Amino acid sequence: MCQSEKPQGPELQAAVKWLHFPRLALRWRLGQLSCMSRPALKLRSWPLTILYYLLPFGALGPLSRVGWRPVSRVALYKSVPTRLLSRAWGRLNQVELPYWLRRPVYSLYIWTFGVNMTEAAVEDLHHYRNLSEFFRRKLKPQARPVCGLHSVISPSDGKILTFGQVKNCEVEQVKGVTYSLESFLGPRAYAEDLPFPPASSRDSFRKQLVTREGNELYHCVIYLAPGDYHCFHSPTDWTVSHRRHFPGSLMSVNPGMARWIKELFCHNERVVLTGDWKHGFFSLTAVGATNVGSIRIYFDRDLHTNSPRYSKGSYNDLSFVTHANKEGVPMRKGEHLGEFNLGSTIVLIFEAPKDFNFRLKAGQKIRFGEALGSL
């Protein structure tokens, strides 16, 4: 047979069928996927999506010709079971380390995240039985002097992400990325002892929080890195009247992720403490993050974060105003308030006169006790 001779008749049909088989098989598999329930479809799409983002650009391009589309990076990340992983990490942190293993494990962590152990109340690494105790280490009393000249101090060590006035009921998460004030603090409650009076619009929600004429609403966001001191303190003299706990996701809250996911703080688990200070409304919110499912408020024994009994999208309230205690829980500036189990974010939202000035720069490092702002 001549080399240029081509198969004829049945041989040609078989060759063409073989060439089209992969595409036909792929169409058939995608047809099966389209008949699946949405959770099953998302699960079966994961492997292809992960390969799509990991492989060189365009490697899975032919799939788009038969109707397949990858799950977005944000949706893929939101699908990760961060709550379950964080609970597993919490259990691991509580496992007691052998005495001989403590120094090498903690030394690696100190080197990785730049921890300053000279400030710790106990510098001996063998003292910490597990990672959880090491994360929640206390400081020497003189390590963080509390500034008495300014009305609001930093409640924790960390990095200043954003600060300023709250405008149009939107709060800055990081520069250029905002979230809804109402979504963050939660729906307004109508009970007399809760701090959110009814309002008719989103802007009215902000105005209702401002209880005194001539005042404005301000905010400040502080990001705690894994190497920072993980306890947080009262930023001013105020009275806590209410706690609202939002079970939610536990996505990373580092600045890069905050730029990537809109309303990240509204998706994540958080504990909102609200009350009053001398200028009106004041709130402090502890936002959870990956491996930071444990948020502890020292005076609130009923609070249990990252618990499987609470579902995402819900919230539960607790009022500290009772018949026996008409005012709530008084807090002094600098007093211990709570702690994280690794590192996360503190969000302050408060009412103050128009001449309130922040003494900050975006991106600066700050330590507990240093001034945030004053009149």
C-alpha positions as semicolon CSV with decimal commas, in nm:
position;residue;x (nm);y (nm);z (nm)
1;M;0,000;0,000;0,000
2;C;0,125;0,346;-0,083
3;Q;0,218;0,563;0,221
4;S;-0,022;0,836;0,109
5;E;-0,313;0,594;0,087
6;K;-0,584;0,666;0,347
7;P;-0,834;0,424;0,505
8;Q;-1,163;0,398;0,322
9;G;-1,520;0,296;0,414
10;P;-1,564;0,127;0,755
11;E;-1,202;0,194;0,853
12;L;-1,250;0,570;0,804
13;Q;-1,574;0,573;1,006
14;A;-1,405;0,385;1,293
15;A;-1,112;0,627;1,295
16;V;-1,342;0,932;1,303
17;K;-1,552;0,777;1,581
18;W;-1,238;0,710;1,785
19;L;-1,122;1,070;1,741
20;H;-1,458;1,207;1,865
21;F;-1,494;0,963;2,153
22;P;-1,317;1,173;2,422
23;R;-1,532;1,478;2,348
24;L;-1,851;1,269;2,339
25;A;-1,754;1,099;2,664
26;L;-1,685;1,437;2,826
27;R;-2,023;1,571;2,710
28;W;-2,190;1,264;2,856
29;R;-2,011;1,304;3,191
30;L;-2,105;1,672;3,207
31;G;-2,464;1,578;3,125
32;Q;-2,456;1,348;3,426
33;L;-2,318;1,627;3,643
34;S;-2,593;1,866;3,530
35;C;-2,855;1,619;3,658
36;M;-2,699;1,602;4,004
37;S;-2,815;1,794;4,306
38;R;-2,631;2,122;4,366
39;P;-2,420;1,999;4,665
40;A;-2,314;1,688;4,474
41;L;-2,235;1,894;4,163
42;K;-2,019;2,131;4,366
43;L;-1,836;1,840;4,526
44;R;-1,772;1,666;4,194
45;S;-1,655;1,996;4,042
46;W;-1,390;2,052;4,311
47;P;-1,116;1,828;4,165
48;L;-1,143;1,985;3,819
49;T;-1,158;2,337;3,966
50;I;-0,850;2,280;4,182
51;L;-0,663;2,142;3,880
52;Y;-0,782;2,440;3,674
53;Y;-0,614;2,684;3,914
54;L;-0,303;2,472;3,978
55;L;-0,212;2,363;3,626
56;P;-0,045;2,599;3,374
57;F;-0,277;2,856;3,221
58;G;-0,504;2,712;2,956
59;A;-0,429;2,346;3,033
60;L;-0,798;2,273;3,097
61;G;-0,920;2,527;2,841
62;P;-1,082;2,263;2,615
63;L;-1,331;2,186;2,895
64;S;-1,490;2,528;2,848
65;R;-1,587;2,429;2,492
66;V;-1,824;2,166;2,622
67;G;-1,990;2,391;2,883
68;W;-1,780;2,339;3,198
69;R;-1,695;2,644;3,410
70;P;-1,466;2,646;3,716
71;V;-1,598;2,749;4,055
72;S;-1,468;3,096;4,145
73;R;-1,172;3,117;4,381
74;V;-1,384;3,292;4,644
75;A;-1,663;3,031;4,624
76;L;-1,404;2,754;4,637
77;Y;-1,245;2,903;4,948
78;K;-1,583;2,956;5,115
79;S;-1,660;2,587;5,059
80;V;-1,364;2,476;5,270
81;P;-1,492;2,341;5,608
82;T;-1,298;2,599;5,810
83;R;-1,512;2,554;6,123
84;L;-1,443;2,181;6,136
85;L;-1,073;2,233;6,064
86;S;-1,052;2,500;6,335
87;R;-1,215;2,268;6,590
88;A;-0,962;1,998;6,500
89;W;-0,680;2,252;6,535
90;G;-0,816;2,354;6,876
91;R;-0,813;1,992;6,994
92;L;-0,457;1,953;6,868
93;N;-0,349;2,266;7,053
94;Q;-0,471;2,118;7,381
95;V;-0,261;1,801;7,350
96;E;0,015;1,813;7,613
97;L;0,360;1,813;7,457
98;P;0,641;1,601;7,603
99;Y;0,877;1,809;7,815
100;W;1,171;1,757;7,575
101;L;0,965;1,863;7,271
102;R;0,835;2,194;7,406
103;R;1,144;2,407;7,347
104;P;1,200;2,304;6,981
105;V;0,829;2,341;6,891
106;Y;0,786;2,682;7,057
107;S;1,125;2,804;6,930
108;L;1,018;2,728;6,573
109;Y;0,696;2,925;6,625
110;I;0,888;3,216;6,783
111;W;1,131;3,226;6,491
112;T;0,855;3,198;6,229
113;F;0,629;3,475;6,365
114;G;0,879;3,697;6,546
115;V;0,743;3,652;6,899
116;N;0,912;3,865;7,168
117;M;0,934;3,632;7,468
118;T;1,115;3,888;7,684
119;E;0,774;4,052;7,737
120;A;0,607;3,727;7,852
121;A;0,525;3,688;8,219
122;V;0,686;3,340;8,200
123;E;0,982;3,321;7,961
124;D;1,064;2,956;8,028
125;L;0,926;2,763;7,729
126;H;0,903;2,440;7,929
127;H;0,633;2,604;8,142
128;Y;0,374;2,589;7,860
129;R;0,223;2,241;7,849
130;N;0,058;2,279;7,510
131;L;0,028;2,518;7,218
132;S;-0,294;2,666;7,354
133;E;-0,122;2,781;7,674
134;F;0,163;2,927;7,472
135;F;-0,073;3,120;7,242
136;R;-0,256;3,266;7,544
137;R;0,059;3,364;7,735
138;K;0,032;3,668;7,962
139;L;0,261;3,971;7,960
140;K;0,469;4,120;8,237
141;P;0,271;4,396;8,415
142;Q;0,514;4,670;8,302
143;A;0,533;4,549;7,940
144;R;0,227;4,749;7,826
145;P;0,177;5,078;8,013
146;V;-0,173;5,216;7,961
147;C;-0,187;5,569;7,824
148;G;-0,391;5,786;8,060
149;L;-0,388;6,104;7,849
150;H;-0,612;5,981;7,566
151;S;-0,973;5,872;7,587
152;V;-0,943;5,560;7,365
153;I;-0,646;5,322;7,367
154;S;-0,564;5,018;7,157
155;P;-0,734;4,710;7,308
156;S;-0,464;4,477;7,169
157;D;-0,136;4,444;6,986
158;G;-0,174;4,443;6,610
159;K;-0,174;4,636;6,284
160;I;-0,409;4,923;6,203
161;L;-0,602;4,836;5,886
162;T;-0,853;5,122;5,863
163;F;-1,004;5,396;6,081
164;G;-1,223;5,704;6,045
165;Q;-1,587;5,810;6,029
166;V;-1,864;5,570;5,932
167;K;-2,038;5,713;5,626
168;N;-2,347;5,591;5,437
169;C;-2,378;5,298;5,677
170;E;-2,067;5,138;5,516
171;V;-1,751;5,054;5,710
172;E;-1,409;5,001;5,554
173;Q;-1,272;4,647;5,586
174;V;-0,947;4,748;5,419
175;K;-0,888;5,046;5,192
176;G;-1,142;5,039;4,911
177;V;-1,337;4,736;5,042
178;T;-1,641;4,799;5,262
179;Y;-1,907;4,605;5,449
180;S;-2,253;4,691;5,577
181;L;-2,273;4,825;5,931
182;E;-2,615;4,667;5,977
183;S;-2,498;4,326;5,850
184;F;-2,197;4,341;6,080
185;L;-2,380;4,437;6,401
186;G;-2,690;4,238;6,312
187;P;-3,059;4,319;6,273
188;R;-3,211;4,572;6,503
189;A;-3,378;4,435;6,813
190;Y;-3,696;4,579;6,956
191;A;-3,649;4,474;7,315
192;E;-3,598;4,765;7,553
193;D;-3,275;4,630;7,696
194;L;-3,101;4,585;7,358
195;P;-2,901;4,867;7,199
196;F;-3,049;4,866;6,847
197;P;-3,371;5,070;6,823
198;P;-3,595;5,027;6,519
199;A;-3,510;5,223;6,206
200;S;-3,673;5,267;5,869
201;S;-3,364;5,264;5,644
202;R;-2,998;5,168;5,633
203;D;-2,886;5,526;5,694
204;S;-3,133;5,550;5,982
205;F;-2,955;5,251;6,141
206;R;-2,636;5,457;6,162
207;K;-2,822;5,765;6,283
208;Q;-3,001;5,567;6,556
209;L;-2,666;5,455;6,697
210;V;-2,566;5,819;6,735
211;T;-2,760;5,911;7,047
212;R;-2,636;6,268;7,099
213;E;-2,666;6,571;6,876
214;G;-2,337;6,685;6,725
215;N;-2,175;6,342;6,748
216;E;-2,045;6,118;6,469
217;L;-1,992;5,743;6,437
218;Y;-1,629;5,623;6,414
219;H;-1,458;5,292;6,350
220;C;-1,114;5,134;6,386
221;V;-0,996;4,789;6,267
222;I;-0,695;4,618;6,430
223;Y;-0,552;4,297;6,283
224;L;-0,373;4,060;6,524
225;A;-0,101;3,851;6,356
226;P;-0,020;3,500;6,486
227;G;0,290;3,630;6,665
228;D;0,106;3,906;6,853
229;Y;-0,012;3,906;7,213
230;H;-0,352;3,737;7,190
231;C;-0,544;3,889;7,483
232;F;-0,754;4,201;7,437
233;H;-0,850;4,467;7,689
234;S;-1,103;4,740;7,742
235;P;-1,017;5,037;7,515
236;T;-1,187;5,292;7,742
237;D;-1,410;5,331;8,047
238;W;-1,749;5,197;7,938
239;T;-2,039;4,973;8,037
240;V;-2,118;4,656;7,841
241;S;-2,494;4,599;7,825
242;H;-2,532;4,338;7,552
243;R;-2,355;4,053;7,373
244;R;-2,448;3,916;7,030
245;H;-2,274;3,602;6,901
246;F;-2,273;3,528;6,528
247;P;-2,170;3,170;6,439
248;G;-2,017;3,176;6,094
249;S;-1,723;3,088;5,876
250;L;-1,367;3,102;6,001
251;M;-1,186;3,235;5,697
252;S;-0,849;3,403;5,722
253;V;-0,871;3,775;5,808
254;N;-0,521;3,880;5,699
255;P;-0,520;4,205;5,494
256;G;-0,473;4,022;5,164
257;M;-0,781;3,807;5,221
258;A;-0,978;4,111;5,342
259;R;-0,911;4,276;5,003
260;W;-1,019;3,961;4,820
261;I;-1,350;3,878;4,991
262;K;-1,610;4,152;5,028
263;E;-1,786;4,161;5,366
264;L;-1,540;3,907;5,506
265;F;-1,603;4,029;5,861
266;C;-1,978;3,974;5,812
267;H;-1,923;3,613;5,700
268;N;-1,692;3,518;5,987
269;E;-1,785;3,414;6,338
270;R;-1,779;3,712;6,573
271;V;-1,879;3,834;6,918
272;V;-2,027;4,185;6,934
273;L;-2,018;4,364;7,270
274;T;-2,223;4,683;7,283
275;G;-2,287;4,943;7,549
276;D;-2,219;5,305;7,636
277;W;-1,931;5,531;7,727
278;K;-1,930;5,895;7,831
279;H;-1,998;6,012;7,475
280;G;-2,275;5,762;7,389
281;F;-2,277;5,434;7,194
282;F;-1,967;5,210;7,209
283;S;-1,901;4,863;7,070
284;L;-1,612;4,617;7,049
285;T;-1,630;4,317;6,815
286;A;-1,393;4,020;6,827
287;V;-1,385;3,857;6,481
288;G;-1,283;3,492;6,452
289;A;-1,058;3,351;6,180
290;T;-0,910;3,025;6,055
291;N;-0,789;2,825;6,358
292;V;-0,933;3,099;6,583
293;G;-1,271;2,947;6,657
294;S;-1,218;3,006;7,026
295;I;-1,314;3,360;7,136
296;R;-1,335;3,401;7,512
297;I;-1,496;3,688;7,704
298;Y;-1,388;3,665;8,066
299;F;-1,714;3,780;8,227
300;D;-1,940;3,581;7,988
301;R;-1,947;3,214;8,090
302;D;-2,241;3,136;7,860
303;L;-2,043;3,215;7,544
304;H;-1,934;2,908;7,342
305;T;-1,784;2,990;7,002
306;N;-1,729;2,754;6,706
307;S;-1,976;2,509;6,852
308;P;-2,149;2,258;6,618
309;R;-2,482;2,329;6,789
310;Y;-2,490;2,676;6,629
311;S;-2,546;2,705;6,253
312;K;-2,420;2,973;6,016
313;G;-2,656;3,261;5,953
314;S;-2,802;3,258;6,302
315;Y;-2,714;3,465;6,606
316;N;-2,785;3,453;6,978
317;D;-2,820;3,741;7,219
318;L;-2,744;3,788;7,586
319;S;-2,831;4,098;7,785
320;F;-2,620;4,191;8,086
321;V;-2,892;4,429;8,202
322;T;-3,110;4,248;8,455
323;H;-3,349;4,337;8,735
324;A;-3,061;4,302;8,981
325;N;-2,814;4,490;8,758
326;K;-2,976;4,783;8,578
327;E;-2,658;4,908;8,408
328;G;-2,458;4,609;8,281
329;V;-2,091;4,519;8,319
330;P;-1,862;4,816;8,394
331;M;-1,516;4,802;8,231
332;R;-1,217;5,020;8,314
333;K;-0,968;5,131;8,051
334;G;-0,697;4,867;8,015
335;E;-0,888;4,599;8,208
336;H;-0,866;4,240;8,077
337;L;-1,165;4,171;7,854
338;G;-1,102;3,849;7,659
339;E;-0,867;3,647;7,442
340;F;-0,826;3,471;7,107
341;N;-0,671;3,132;7,057
342;L;-0,427;3,245;6,786
343;G;-0,476;3,585;6,620
344;S;-0,763;3,765;6,456
345;T;-0,927;4,109;6,435
346;I;-1,079;4,365;6,671
347;V;-1,332;4,615;6,531
348;L;-1,428;4,922;6,735
349;I;-1,741;5,118;6,638
350;F;-1,831;5,407;6,864
351;E;-1,998;5,743;6,892
352;A;-1,793;6,054;6,970
353;P;-1,804;6,433;6,920
354;K;-1,704;6,573;6,582
355;D;-1,367;6,694;6,712
356;F;-1,252;6,339;6,795
357;N;-0,914;6,278;6,631
358;F;-0,739;5,949;6,560
359;R;-0,364;5,954;6,626
360;L;-0,293;5,677;6,377
361;K;-0,159;5,591;6,033
362;A;-0,301;5,310;5,820
363;G;-0,070;5,010;5,829
364;Q;0,115;5,108;6,145
365;K;0,194;4,858;6,419
366;I;0,036;4,933;6,754
367;R;0,054;4,778;7,098
368;F;-0,207;4,740;7,369
369;G;-0,222;5,053;7,584
370;E;-0,107;5,299;7,317
371;A;-0,334;5,585;7,212
372;L;-0,590;5,543;6,934
373;G;-0,745;5,889;6,960
374;S;-0,891;6,157;7,180
375;L;-1,083;6,483;7,181
